[in-house]
């Protein structure tokens, strides 16, 4: 039912229970609630309250919260931006695709909290898949391997954004900036491991080297991880 709605294959009510109520307004309200309060706050009742209508009035447009999730995801994700013509080669194209996805998630952090219950099938999700598969043209990989690569790269992007969002939320809750949070972490780990350095020789060496003295930027960790993932894909391409 949710995919039929997303693809425009389900007949919508000709008249809403309240003038001006529409599927688009319901989806936009759901996105606004998710952005402000998190995906866990999104319910039919909460969205109805935001719109100033009764909960039952929403069911003329959306059958359930899970359907609303699908429509919210599709609307917030949007169609992928057009890849610049100057980007050539499977690796450069896939890098661009991964960074574009990351930007979408960073603008809508609640997206990484929506449970994944099925393979992508909404309109914009399939457009992103199409672009990712097309990026691998010329790699020599068969279609099955291309899908596996997209799952690997897309999973890395989603996990990286979720981790950064968690760390950022924790720092904000503690009223700390990244560097201050790292200094506190170093002091804590140093104190805990100094009493038994023989148990943590590698960690002690890392602390002594000052690796944790300042926080890396989000981009630094993302680019390092993406590069190593694509190095692995390159080995797969070479060994095809």
N, C-alpha and C positions, 0 to 999 in steps of 0.2 A: 504494500500500500504506500509506504514512504517513497519508494523509487518511482512509483507511478505519479505521485505528486511532484517529485523533483523534476521529472521529465515532462511534466505538463500533460500527462495522459489520463489524469483523473478530473472529472468534471467538478468545477467549483460552484458553490452556491451563487445563484444570480443575485440574491439579496442577503446581506449580512444582518445579524440581529441588532446591529447598531450602525448608523450611517458612518461610512468611512472605514469600517473594519475590513481588513483584507488579509490574505495570506502573507503578503509582503510585510505589512505592519506587525503581524504576529511574530514573524521570523526576526525582524529588526529588534523588536522588544526582547525576544529571547537572547539575542546577541548582546544587547545592552546589559541585561541582567548578568549574563555570564562574564562579561568584561568587568563589571563592577564588583560582583560578589562570588564569582567562580561558577563552574559548570554545575556543581552540586546544589546551587541555589535555584537552578532552573526547574520549574515545575509548571504545570498548566495553570495552577492557581496563582503562582507568583507572577507569571506573564500576564494573566488576566488582570491582576491587580495593577500592574504597571500600565496597562492599557485602559483601565477604568471600566472594564466590562465584567460580566459574570464568567465564571470558569466554563460553564456549559456552552457559552456562545463560541468558545474557541473550537469546540469539537465539530462545528459545521465546516471547519477548514482543515483541522489537524486531528488525526484519529487518536494520537497518544503522544506522550513525551518522547519516546524513542523516534517517532517520525519527525517531531520537531527538531531533535538533535541532528538528524540527517539533513534537514533543510537548512539549519543553522550552519552546519559544517560547509555545505555546498556554497551558501551565500558568502560566508566569511572567507573561504579559500579563494573563490573567484576563478576566473580563467587564468591560465599561466600567461605571463607577459611574453611578448614575441621575442624570440632569441635573436640577438644582433647577427646580421649576416656575416660579420667578420670573424665570428667564433667558429673555428673549424676543427675537425678531429674529434673522435669520440670522447677523449678525456677532457678537453676544454669544454665541450658541450655539456658533459655530465657535471663538471664542476659548476658551471653556470646554473644548471638546473637545480643542483643541491642548494646553492646559495639563494636562489629565488624562493625555494620552498622554505628555507630558514627564515627569510624575511616575513613570509606569510605567518609562520608560527610565532615569531617574535611580536608581530603586531596583534596577534590574537592568542595569547598564552593559554587561554582556556581550551584551545583546540587539542593540545597535547594531553588533556585530562579526559577527553571524551573516550569512553571504552571502545576498543576496536572489536566489533562483533562479526564482521564479514569483510571479504575483499572489496576494494573500491568499485562502486557501480553508479554513483551519482554523476550528473553531466560534467561538472568541473573536475571531479576526481579522475574521470576517464580522460579528460583533456590533458591533465598533468601526466597521466600514464602514457598517453600517446606521445607527448613531447619527450618524455624520458626514453621511451623505446626508440624514437626517431634519433635521439642523440647518440644511440649506440650503433646506428647504421655505419657500415664500413669497419666495424670492430671484428667481424668474422665470427662472432658468437651466434649460436643458434637461438631461436626464439625463447626456448626454455631458460637458457642461461641469461638472456637479457632480463627476463622477469626476475630471476634470482638476484641479479646485480641491482635492479631497481629496489627490491626489498631490502637488500643490504645497505645501500646508500640512503634510501628513505628512512630506514630504521635508525641509522646513525644520526641523521639530522634531527629526527623527532626526539631521540633520547638525549642528545646534546642540549637541545632547547629546554627540555624538561628539567635536566640537571641544573642548568644555569638559572632557570626560573626558581627552583627550590632554594639554591644557594642565595640568590638575590632576596627572596622572601625572608629567609632566615636572618640575613644581615640587616634588612630593614626592620624586622621585628626586634632585633637586638640594638638597633640604633647605631650600627657600625658601618663604616665604609669598607671596601674590599681590603685595603692595605692594613687597616686596623684589625679586621677580622683575622687576617693571616698572621699578624704579629701575636695576637692572642692565642691562635692555634699553635704557633711555634712554642710559645711559653708553656702551654699545657702539655704538648707532646714531649718537650724537653724535660719537664719536671717528672712526667710519668716514666720515661725510659731511662733517665739518668740513674735511677736506683738499681737498675738491672741492665747495664749496657751490653752484657754478654748475650742477652736474649734478643737484642735489636741492633746488631752491629751495622747492618746496611742502612737502617733508618738513622742511626747516629751519624753515619758518614754523610747522609743526605742533609741532615740538620746542620752539620758543621760546614757544609759547602754553601749554605745560605740559599738553597733552592727555594725555600718557603718564605724568604724574607719579604718579598713583595708579591702581590697578586698579579697573575697574568691577565691580560684582557680576554674577554670572551672570544674575540676573533682569533687570538693566538692559539687557543686550545682547539677551536673549531677547525682552523686551517691545518693545524698539525694532524688532527684526527682524520679529516677528509683526505688529506694527502696520503696518509698511510692506508686508508681503505682503498683508494684508487690505485695505489702501488700494487695492492693485492689483486685488483681487477686487471691491472696491466699484465701481471704474471699469467692470469687465466687467459687473456687475449693472446699472449705470446705462445702459450702451450696448447692452443685450441687445435 
